[in-house]
Amino acid sequence: SLEFLSTNNKLLRAKLIILTKGEKNTMDAATRTTNTVLNKLMRRDGNSADACTLWGMLHIRIIQCNNLRNLDRLGIRAFGKNPDKSDPYVTAYLEDYRLLKTRHIDDDLDPKFDEDFYCPVGHSTKGITFRVSDKDLLLDQSLGKYFLPVKELVQFVDEKDIEADSSLVAGDLKRVGLHKVVYLEANDSSLKKDLKRVIKLDKKKAHGTLEFFVEFIPVRMLAKTMEVPGTYFTQTKGNSVKLYMNADDDESSPEVKFGDGNVWKPPRLWRDIYDAVCNAKHFVYMVGWSIDTDQYLLRGDELKQAQDSGEYNPQIGPLLKQKAEEGVRVNLMQWDDYSSGIMFPGMMKTYDEKTRRYFRNSPVNAAFMNMIGGETNTLLEGQSKKMAFTHHQKFIIVDSPKMNGQGRELLAFIGGIDLTEGRWDNQKHPLFRTLQSDHKGDTYGKCFRTSKENGPRQPWHDIHSAVRGPETVHLIQAFEERWRKQADDTQLFDFKGTGFLDEVELENSGGWCAQLSRSIDSRVNEFDRSKVQSFKPINIDSYDWSAVKDHTAKSSRKYDTVRDKIVQYGRCLDQKKGRLVDTSIHNTNIHHIRRAKHSIYIESQYFMGSSFMWSKDSDVKCSNMIASELTLKICEKIAAREPFTVYILLPMWMEGIPAAAATQGLLHWQRVTIEAMHQKVKKALDDRMANSSDYGLKVSDYLNFYCLGTRETEQGSEATGNPETEDEKVLSKTRRHQIYIHSKMMIVDDEVVLIGTANINQRSLDGCRDSEIMMTSWQPDHVATKDSIPTGDIHAFRIHIWAAITNQMDDAFCNPSSPECVKAFNQIAEQNWQKYIGEETVEMDSHLLPSPFEFDGEKLRARKGLKDGCFSDTKASVLGKQSLIFPEIFLT
């Protein structure tokens, strides 16, 4: 439930706290009412008095085990010099959600782990289950388990605390730590297998002990700084940042004025990349999921002018060769699609084989890298990882003339836009009118079965960024760590004597701060050894411990504090199976969602996760916390009676034929995620209205999902053939298509923007699946307050995006958390929806649409106007269908 602080009879702020059954409530009537509002929301099982929500962070240290059973010899003591013994490891769970997994230690019944884990949580749970298992070739076996009830980690500020410090508020959560040596219990099956030993020994001690430390830090006690703590890359200052919408921005959108009379001047990404590569004198580093050497960075008159000039070729392949032949060090790093070959372009058609052939025997250093398994993976797991997961990072770094013209510096581009076919687009998003001009040779489409001659092409919406300054040094490090792991490190550019890596020298007057984050692990990345060697466990003996009686433990002690102590991080990387893992993209998203005061705007190609809050299939390994964190933030604001809005822009459907099993499976997992969010927000609203005079509140007041679409008439069409496929025949008449959302961006309170390659799904956020990269940027002079949002470049960029996708500049857009803004945005979307699904073919210069689903108060259903619940011009269900062919690990 939510506990409010009240000053001068005004509710000032809300904090999430947990009330278990029987907890004495000493708070005032207003707070008790608010607590009632969210009691049901905060429980997984409304009838369970011992379940509650942990929102914050769990710091867990697995220290050691002792006297474990030996299952490798069927319980019989082995003799000899190197006896075969159990190979133990430890996992910890909140119900089906796995918090951690240690490395396994071979042949040791008294293993010492000493592994620390920092786990963000936002879960309704009864407690933490620790499991000790024996790693075997075919099937791991249980050595024992221990259950820690959540109530042991929940403690509140009471009257005694307030007497000692009057600034405290009754009901606030304390920071609580436990250090235990516990007796392991066995599963029934294990007891039967080890029956003889159990009879001979004290049952309590038969399965050994586990020593661990765990502390719960409530969300209110975690840092609210712009910089995300405990991450591999720290923030840098003195940067200059550019924000891009689409590969090209033709400035045809309504003008955006912001700040003190400023006017937003949209930069043009592919034009800037072309100029940057042309101007490079020393090196070009290029990283991509897909890089098509045939694509042109310039189009139209600019392309003709560049070709006529005879200088640098705007075609990607020839341009890179030209620079390399000049003596510029050109290193290209592209994902190696394991399914591609000489005759087959691969399931994802990333052109890796074509690119490999093009640069063979050239001065361009082209490295092609697939995902690989490690020593902890079986042969099958290793091959599956190569096939299923990708290197998804996309960034470019070059040396560049300084903005003041004096000397040279580093310039980097990072975001969601690949240098490959189909990506060049602008806010007009033509379907048929550029097939033989701007998009000749670049007519891309995967949503229907269409040809390049007949179209339509698939329109593309995407987001990117660029940075000059000290943050580029971190991007150099990210590039080199991957290159050293999977390529020839002698091919790297030698920066000695250039001054390019001097952060002081690189500082400029741009006034931006930035922080890099990634999803990647040590199987494909060589982390900085000096950082790894600096990892040092926090000294838990320095805490103010008190002994606790516990019949399940050999020893137990506890501490608690009401002080907002700074959380100390003993390491800046996570670990899984003893493998180093960088999950800072996931942690960065969580950090900034928790900081949000007014609004969040998200664009993502996928949106699925938080399986622990789904109504069923909660054991699916799609446990990233973005959906649950957004939901908790919204519910916090609902109970606080504060305006707050979340706008989420997604594709109408994921890329692929919509009726295909893979696409339907993706839609299914996305639907259950979004449905769970709606259901929990609806409960919070219902409970608020039941306990107050408020009425008529709707989920859409706080949470909305959108997509983009367009239509155009036959005028100006450049289609040259006669429709042949069924899709071509239909689309030549309806002349409509979704505008595909490929962006990976989050804007919080118009003060911070997160742009990168990571989608909101488990593949991108896991750290051990796809490799990803993201840059978080902000202007320290433009920060949000409790009562207002800033009006800097990030504010202007968001409004520019909205002006482009709606083709209007509404003053309400300036205050995204206001009811007026939500109403205006939704009205525009609904008006466009009627045009999009209508029988009449019309011009659409405003592209914002509501999502193709809607919430009926209980579950999601297809939006009204869609025949048989299917997308327009298809027979594919909007809600998707669980796939029997593709495992969820591939789709989520």
N, C-alpha and C positions, 0 to 999 in steps of 0.2 A: 504494500500500500504506500501511499505518498504522505509524507509528513511535512507540514508547512511551518515555516518560521513567520511569526506575526509581530510587526512593529507598528505602533500607532494604529492598531486595528486594521492594518492593510496586509494582505498576503504578499510577501515579497519574493519568495522563491520556493521551489519544490525540490525535495530530495527523496530518492527511492529508499525505503527501508523495508524490512521484512518483519512481519508480525506473525509469530507462530501461535498456535492455539494455547490459551492459558496465559499468554503474556499480559501482564498488568498494563493497562493503558491509562496513563496519567495526563494525556494531552487534552487540550481544550475541545469544545464541542465541534468547532469548525474542522479541526484536524481529524477527529473521530469520524466525521461525516466523509471526509476525503479518503480516509483509510477504508471505509466500507466500500467506496466506489471501486477500488482496485483489488479487493481481497480475492474475488473470483478470478480476475485476470492473472494474478500472480501465482495461481496454483494450477499445476498440471491436472490434478485430480481434486475436484471441488470437495470431495468427501474425505480427503486425506489431511489430517491435522498436522502431520509431520513433514509436509512438503512446502517449500517456499522458494522465492526467487533470490538467487545470488546475482547481483549486478555490480560488477567491479572487476577485480583481478584476484586470482589464486596464485600465490607463489608457493611452489611445492619443491621440496628437495627429497629425492629418494637416496637414503644414506647407505643402508646395507641390509642384508638378510643373514640369518644365522641358523644353523642346524636344519637346513632344508632336506626334504626327502630326496632320495636318489631313485629316479624313475628310469634311468638309462640301463640299470641292471636289474629291473623288476624288483627293486627293493632289497636285493641281496648285496651285502657289502662286497665290494670288489677288492681283489688282492693284486699286488704287483706294483711296479714303479709308477706307471701312468694309468691308474684306474679310470674307467669310463664313468663319468658322473653326470648329473643333471647340468644343463646349460641354461641357467635361469635368466629371466628378464622380468621387468615390472611394467604393468600398465595401470592407468587410473581412469575411471569413468564417472561421469554424471549420467546415470541411466545408460542410454545407448551412445552418448557422446564421449569420445575418447579424448581425454585431456593430455595424455602423455604416453610415451613408450620409450623405455631405456634401451641401451645396447644390451645384447646378451653376452654373458661371460661363460666361456667354455669350462666344463668340468670343475665346478666350484659349488660346494654346498654352503659356503660362507662368503658369498660375493659382496664386494664393496663397490657401490656404484658412485655415490657422491655426484649426482647429476641434478642440476637446477632447472626448473621450468617456470616460466611466467605466462600464465594462462588467462586471457580475458574471458570473462563469463557474463552471461545474461540469461541464465537458465532457471527454470522452475525444476527443483530437484528435492529428493529426500536425503541425498548425501553422496559422498564419494566412495566408490568401490575400488579398492586396491587389489590387483590380481598379480600373483607371482606365477610364472609359467616356465615350463621346460621347453626350449626350442628343439624341435626334432625335424628330420628331413621331410616327413610326410604330414604329420599332424602334431601340433604342439599340445602338451598336456598340462593340466593345472597342478601346481604345487601348493596352492593355498590362496586364500583371499581374506580381506578385512574390509568391513563396512564402517565408515565414519558418518554418523548422522549429521545432517546439516545444522541442527540446533546447537552443536558444539562450536560452530564457527560464528554463531549469531549472538551478539550481545549489545545491549542498548545503554545509552546514557541514562543514568537514573538520578534520583534526588541527591544522593551522596556526591555524585560527580558535579552536580550543579552547585551544591554548597561550597565545593572547593573552587569552582570556576563558574561565575554567574553568566559568562558568555555562552555557555553550553545550553543546548535545548534537549529537553526530555524526548526520548524516542529516536534520537540520532543513533546511527550504527557506529559501533566501535571497530577499530582494527584489531583483529583477534588472531593469535598464533598458537599452534599446538606442536609439541615435540613429543613423539611417542615411540616406544618400542612395543609392538603389539604381537599377540599370538595369532598366527594364521589359522583360519578355518579351512576345511576342505569341502569340495563338492561331494555330494553323496556317492557319485561314481568313483571318485578317488578314494573315499573311505572304504568302499568295498574291495577295491584293488589292493589296498594297503592294510587290510583288516588285522593281519597278524601283528603288525607293528603297533597299531592303535591299542590293541589289547595289552601289550606289554608295557607301553608308556602311558604317562599321564595324558589324557585326551587333549587337554588344553595345549600341551607342549609338543604334540606329536608331529606337527607340520612346520615347526620352526617359527622364527620371528621375523618381523619386518620393522626397520627403524625408518621413520620419515619425519619431516617437518612440513607443515602447511600453515599458511596464513591467508586470511581473507581481507583484502583491502577494499572497502566500499567505494563506489564510483565517486562519491563526494570527496574522498580523500586522495584521489588520483590527480595528477598534474593537469592543469587547464592551459598550459602554455601552448603557443603556436608550434614550437618545436616538439616533435614526438620524442619522448625519452626512451632510453634503452634500445636504440636502433644502431645498425651498423654504420650508416652515414649520418653525421650530425648536420645541423643547419649551416648554411653559409650566408654571409651578408654582402652587400655591395654588388648585386647582380642587376642585369637588365633583362627583362622577360617580354617576349611577344606572345600573343594568344591568337590562334588561327581557327577559323571556321571553314572547313572544306579545303580541298587542294587548291582551289582558287576562289577568290571573293571579288566579284565584279562591282561592288559598291552600289548595286541596284536596290538594296534594302533601304527602308526609311532611315533618315538621319537620326542618330542618337546623340543627344546632348547630355553632358554629365558634369558633376563638380561645379567649378566656378567658370561656367561658360565654355567648357571643353567640348569638342566634337570628336566622336570616335572615328578613327581612320583605319579601316580594316586592312591588315597586311595580307599578302598573297603568298601562300606557302611554297608551291612548286616553283614560282618565279624566284623566291628568295633562296631556295635550295640550289637552283641552277646558278644563280649569281655567286653563291657561297662556294660551290665546287669550282667554278671558273676562276675565282679569286684565290683559291688555295695555292700556296707556294711550297709547302713542306709535306703535308700529309692530308689524307682523307680517310676517315674510318666510317664505314657504313654497315649497319646491322639491320636485317630484315627477316620477317617470316617468309615473305615472297618478294623477289626483286626481278622484274621483267626487263631485260636489256633492250627490248624493242620499243618501250614506251617513251613518249616525248614529254619533257618537263614543261615545254611551252606549247601553246596552241594558237590558231588563228594568225593574225598579222604578226604577232611577236615571233612565232615559229618561222614564218617566211623571212622576217628581217634577220633572224639569227642565221638561217641557212644561207641567205644572200651575202651575209657579212664574211662568210668563210672562216670564221674564228672557231668558236667552240660549238660542237654539235649538240643540240638539245636532246638528242636521243641518249638514254641512260648508258647503254653499253659503250657506244663510241666515245661518249664524254669521259667516262672513267678510263678508258684506254688512252685517250689523248693526254689526260693528266699524268698517268703513270709513265707514258713515254717522255714526258717533260722532265721526269726525275722526281715527281711527287710520289711519296709512299702511299699507295692506295691499297687498303686492306678491306675486303668485303667479307662479311660473316653472315651466312644464310642458313636457315633450317634445312636439313637434309631429310626430305620426306622419304621415309623408309619404304613406302609403297610405290615410289616412282622408279622408272627404269628407262632403258634406251627407247623402247617402243610404247611405254605407258606413262602418261604425264603424272600419275599419282592420283590418289583419291581427292586430294585438296588442290591439285593443279597449281602448284606454287612455282613452277618453272625452274626448279633447282637443277634438273639435268640440263636444260637448255642453257642456263647461266654457267654451269660448270663447263660445258663444251665451248661456250663463247669465250671465256677467259683462259682456257687452256693454252699453254705456250705463249701467254702474254705477260707483261710486267705487272699486271694486277694480281695481288695475292688474294685469291678467292678460296675461302675455307667453308666447307659445308658440314654442319654438325647436327647429329641427331641426338635425341635424348637417350641416355644409357642407364642401365642398371648398375648396381654396385655389388660389393661382396656380400651384402645382406640380402640380395635378391636371388631367387632361383633363376635358372636359365629361362624358364617360361616367363617369369616376371620381367626379366630384362628385355626379352623380345617384345613383350606386350607394351612395355614403356616406350620402346623405339617406335612402335606402330601407333600407339594411342595418343601420345603426348608430344608437344611441339616446343621448339624455341620460338617464342612469340614476341620477343623484344623488337622494337623498331626505334633506332636512333642513329643520328649522323653527327660526327664531330669533324671540324676542319680548323685549320689556322686561317685567320681572317684579318684584314686591315682593321685597326681600331676605329671605333665610331668617330673619334676626333681626328682620324687620319695620321696619327703619329704612332708608328710602330705597329706591332701585330699582337693579336690575342686569340683566344679560342672561342669558337662559335659552335653551338650544338642545337640540334632539332630533336625533339622527343614527343611522341604521342601515338595516335592510333592509325595513322595513314601510312599504308605500305606504298612503296614505289613499284606498283604493278598495275595490271589492267583493271579498268573499271573504277579506279579511285579518283580520276580527275573529274571534278564536277564543281558547280557553283550553286547559288541559291535558287537559280531558275529551274534546275533539275529537268532538262528536256528528256522526252521519251523517244520521239521519232525525228525531231527537227535537226539533229546534229549527226545522224548516222553516217553521212558522207562528208562531213566537215570536221568539226572539233573531235568527234569520236570515231572517225574512220580508223579502222584497225584497233579500236579500243571499245568495241560494242560488247559489253559484258552483261551477262544475265544468268542467274542460277535459280531464280524463283519460278520460272516457267520454261517450257521447252520452246525456245524461239531461236531464230537465226540472226546473224549479224546484218543480213540484208533487209529482213522484214521487221526486226525489232519487236517490241520496244526494248531499249536498253534499260538496265536496272539503275535507277538514280541512287546517289550515294551521299550520305551526310556523315561528316566526321569532324574530329577535333584534334588539334596539334598545338605544339608550343615550341619556342626557341629561347635560348638563354646565352648570354655572355656574362663572364665573370667567374668567380671562384667555384661556382657549382659545376662548371665544365670539367674541373679536375676530377670530381667524383665520377663523372661520366667516362672520362678516360680510364679511371680505375676499374669501372664496371666492364668496359670493353676488354681491357687487358686481362682481367681475371678469367673471363670466359675463353679468350684466345689462348692463354697459357695452358689451360686445362685440356683443350681439344685441338689445338693447332700448333704450328711451329713458332715458338716465341722469338726466334732470331729474326723473324720477319716484322716484328714490331718496330715502330718508329723510335729512334733514340732522342729523347727529349733533353738530354744533357746540354747545357749551354744555351738553350733556346729561351729560357725564362717563362715558357708557356705554363709550367706547373707551379709557378710562384703565386700563391693566392693573394698576397698583398699587391703584387704587380697587376693581377687580373681584376682587382676591384675597380668598379666604375661608379658613375653617379646615377645609375639606374634606380637605386633605392629599394630594390627587391631583396627579400630573403627567399631561400629555396632549400629544399631537403629532398634527397633522392631516397627511393625505397625500391625493394625488389621482391620477387618470388623466385627463389632458386635454391638449389642445394649443392653440396660438395661433390656430388657425382659429376656435375657439369661446370663447376665453378671453383677456381682456386682462391679461396679466401686469404686475406692478408694474414700471414703467420704471426706477425707481431701483435695484431689485435687478438687473435685466438690465444696466443700465449699469455695475454694480459688478463684473461678471464680468471676471476677469483671469487670463490664462494663468499657470500655475506656471512660475517661472524654472528651466528645466532646466539651464541653464549652471552653476547653483550645485552640481550634483551632482559627485561625485568620479569623473570619467570616465577611462577608459583606452582608447587607440586599439586597434583590432582589425583584423587582416588579413582581408579578405573579397573574394574575386574577383568576387562578384556585385554589389559596391557600389563606388560612386565614393568614398565615405568611410563609416567605421563606427567607433563608439565604444560602450563598455559600462561600466556600473557595477553593483556589487552591495553589499548590506549585510546584516548579521545583526541589526541593531538594529530594534526595534519602533517605528520612527518614526511619528509621527502622519501619516496620509494627508491631504494638503492637497487641497481641492477648489477649483478655480478658478471653478466655476459651480454653481448649485443647480438647474439644469434641464438635461435632455437636449436633444438636437437631432436632427432627421431632415429631410434635404433642406433644411437651413437653417431649418427651422421649430422653434420652441421647443416642447418636450414635457415635461410633468410625469409621470414614471413612478414617483413615490415610493411608491405602493401596492405595486407589485411589489418595489421595493427594500426597503421596510419588512418585508414578509413574509419575504424572504430573510434580512435582518439578524437577525430574531428567531428564525428556524429555526436559524441558525448559533449563536445564543447558547444554545440549549436544552440543559439538563442532564439532565432527567428524563422529561418527557412533553410531548406536543402533542395538543390536542383541537381538531378542525376541524369546522365545519358549513358546507356550501356547496351551492348549488343545482346547480352544475356542477363537474366535476373533470376537466380535461384540459389537457395541456401537455407540455413537454419532449420535443417530437417528435424531437429529436436523439438520444434514447435508445430510440426505438421500433425494433422489429426490421425494419420496412419503412415506407415513406412518410415517411422522416425529412426530406424536403424540404417537407412540409406546414408552412405558416406558423402553427404553434401552438407557439411556442418559449418561452413563459414557463417559468421555472425552478423552480416550486414543487415539482413532482413529483420532479425530480432532486435538489433540495436536501433534501427529506425522505428520499429514498433514501440519499444520501451520509451524512446525519446518522445514520440507522439503522445503516448499514454501519460507520461509525466506532465506534458503541457496541457493535456485535456483536464487532468485533475487540478492543475494550477490555474485553470481558466485563463490561460495565456494564448494569444494567437500564435499559431505555428503551422507551417505548411511544408509538405514534401511533394515535389513535382518529379516524376520519373518518366523519361522518354525512352521507349524501346522500339525495336522493329515490330511491324505488324505480325510478322512471323520470322523465325530464324532462316537464314539463307539456306535454300534447298527447295525442292519440289514440296509444297506444303502437305500433300497427302502421303509422302514417303514415311516409312516407319521411323527413321531417325528424326525427322522434323517433328512428327507427331509425339515422339518420346520427349524431345526437348520442350515442346509446348506443355506437355503433361507436368513435368517437374517444375516448370515456371509457374504454371497455374496453381499447383498446390502450395507453392511458396507465397504467392500473392494472396491466395484465398485465406491462408493462415493469418497473414497480416490484417486483412480486412476483418476477420472474425474477432481478433483480439482488440482492435480499435473499436469495433462495434460494441463489444462488451464494456469497454471503458466508458464509452458515450452513454450507453444504457444505464450503467450504474451511476454515472454523474447525474443524469436526468432524474433518476429515481430518488436521489438524495439531495436534490436542490430544486430551485424554481426554474432551471434551464429547461428548454424544450426545443424540439425540432432540429436537433443537431444531427448531422450526417457525416459518414466517413469521408465523403468528398470535401468536407470543410477542411480536412487535415491532410488527406492522402489522395493523390490522383496519378493515374497512369495514362500515357499518351503514346501515339505513333504519328508518322507522317505519311502522306499520300498525295498524289497529283493526277490530274487529267489534262489532256490537251486535244483540241480539235484537229481535223485533217490539214488545216491551213499550214503550209510550210513544211509538211512532212518530207523526209528524205528517204523513206522506205522505198526500195527499188524492186522487190520481188513480189510474188503473189503468195498470200498466206497459205501454208501447207499443213502445219501441225494444227491440232485442235486448239491449242493455246493461242497460236497466231491468229486463227480465225476469230476467236472470241475477243482477243485484245485489240484487234484491228477495228472492232466495232465499239467496244466499251472504252478503249483508249485510256486506261487507268493502270496505275501500278503503285505499290508502296514505295516510299523513299526509304532506302535501307539505312537503318541506324547502326553505324559501326563504331561510334564514339565510346570512349572510356573516360568519363569525366564526372567529377562531383564538385559543386560550388556550395560552400557553407557560409551563410550569412553575408554573401557578397564580399567577404574579407579574405577567403582562402580558396584556391582552386587546385584540384588534384587532377592531373592529366597524365595518361600513360597508355599502356597496352593491356592492362588487366581488366577483364570483364568482372561482373558480379556473379561468379559461379565458383565451384570448387576447383576446377581446372586452373583458374587464374590465381586463386588466393591460397591454395594449399601449401605452396612452396616446394612440393615434391612432384608436381605434375607439370604443367606448362611453365616455362621460364618467362618472367614478366619484368617490366620496369616502369616506374612512375616518378614524376617530379611534382612535388607540392610547392606552391608559390604563394607569396603574400607580400603586401606593401605595409611595412610597420606603421606608416603614417595614416593608414586607412583601416581601422579596426572597428568591429561592432561593439556597441554598448548594450546594456539591458534594454534601452528604449529606442535604439536606432541602428541602422545598417550604414556602412561606409559608402562613399560615392567615388571610389577610385576606379582603376582600370578593370578590375574584376567585375565590379558592378556594371560598368559600361559594356563589357564583353557579354555578360549574361543578357542584358537588354538587347544588344545587337543580335544575338542568336534568336531571341524571341521576336524581334522586329522582322528578322529574315524569314522565320517559319510561319509567321502570321501575316506578313506584309503590311503591318501597321505599327505605329508607335503610340501605344496607349499609356497615358500618364500613370495608370494603375500599376503598370509593370515595374515602376520604381520602388514599390513597397510590396514585395512578394508574399509577405505573411498576412497582408490585409484581406479581409473578406471581399473587398472590391476587386482585388487582383485575381483571386480564385474565381470569382464570378465571371469576370471579363474573359479570362483565359478559357474557362469551360464553355462559355457562350460561343466564342470564336471556333473552338473545336467542334461543337455540336452543329453549327451552321455549315462548316466544311464537310462534316460527316454526311449531311443530307445531300450535298453536291456529289460527294464521292460515291455513294451507293445508289444515287438516282439513275433513272433510265436515260435521261438526257445527257449527252456528251457535252461537257462545258469546259471552258478554260478555268484552271485553278491556279491562281497566283498566291493563294494562302494555303499552306500545306498542313497546318496543325490539325490532328484528328484525335478524338478520344480513343482509348484502347478498344479493340474489337470485343472485349468482354465487359461485363458490368456486374456489380454486386447486388444481389436481391435481398440482402439482409441476413442470409444464411450461407450462401455459397456464390461462386462465380458462375455466370451463364453467358452465352453469346449475346452480344448487343442486339437490341431490337433493330429490325430491318435486314438482318442477315438471313438468307434463306436456308432453312434446315440447320441453322447454327454453324454454317460454313463461311469461310472467307469469300468475298466477292470474286466471281469468275473461277471458282474452284469447287471441288467437292470435298474439301479438307476441313475437318472440325477445328473450330477456333480453340476449343479447350484441350485438344490433344488427346493422346491415348498412350498408355504405358506400353513400351516396346517389349515384345517377347524375344526380339532378336539381339538388340544392343544392350549390353549391361549398363546399369546406371552410372558406373564409374567412367564410362566413355562419354556419356551425355551430360553429366552434371559438372 
